Amino acid sequence: MTVMNYRTQDGLADYGFSIEYQPSIGWRVYIIFRPFHQDHDDSARLPHQSTDDSGRRYVNWSAKVDSLGEARTVAELWAELIQRYELAEAERKGDNAAANEPSALRRLRTDAA
């Protein structure tokens, strides 16, 4: 087992992983921690994330991960993917909230007329 911390390239998020070898499946990257977000539903399914029989979350990579080096790369790629995904979701929700605000709707109608 190897524990790995990873800070995203934008420097805005830190992730923690436990990388473990299992003879039947190869290396598996378990997600130990990820950034807290205000409107974050921890039960929400994220891309390429699954839960094992013990209830531990892991990176669900389509190919067998054959080495510790590959597992580290998978962890890094997943962290970058999730960081971009969550930023896009926050932006989308922010746009929806602004669009549904009555004053914003009035401004939109005034500008359109």
C-alpha positions, 0 to 999 in steps of 0.5 A, a space after each residue: 500500500 502507498 499513500 499519495 497526496 496530490 495538488 491539482 495543477 491549478 493549485 486549488 485542490 488537494 486529493 489523497 489516495 491509497 494505492 493498493 495492490 490486489 492480486 486478482 485485479 492489479 493496482 487499485 487507487 482508493 480515494 481517501 480525501 478530496 476537497 470539501 465544497 459547500 453544495 457538495 453532495 458526498 453521495 453524488 456519483 463522480 465520473 470514474 468513481 465506484 465503491 467496492 464491497 467494503 464501501 470504499 471509494 476508488 477510481 474506476 479505471 477501464 484498463 487494468 493498472 499494472 504498476 505503481 507508476 501507472 496507478 500514480 498517473 491514474 490518481 493524478 489524471 482522476 484528480 485533474 478530471 474531477 477538479 475540472 468537473 466540479 468547477 464546471 458544475 459550480 459554474 453551471 449552478 452559479 449561472 442557473 442561480 443568477 438566471 433565476 434571480 428576479 433582478 437578473 431576469 428584469 435586467 435580461 428583459 430590459 436589455 433585450 427590449 
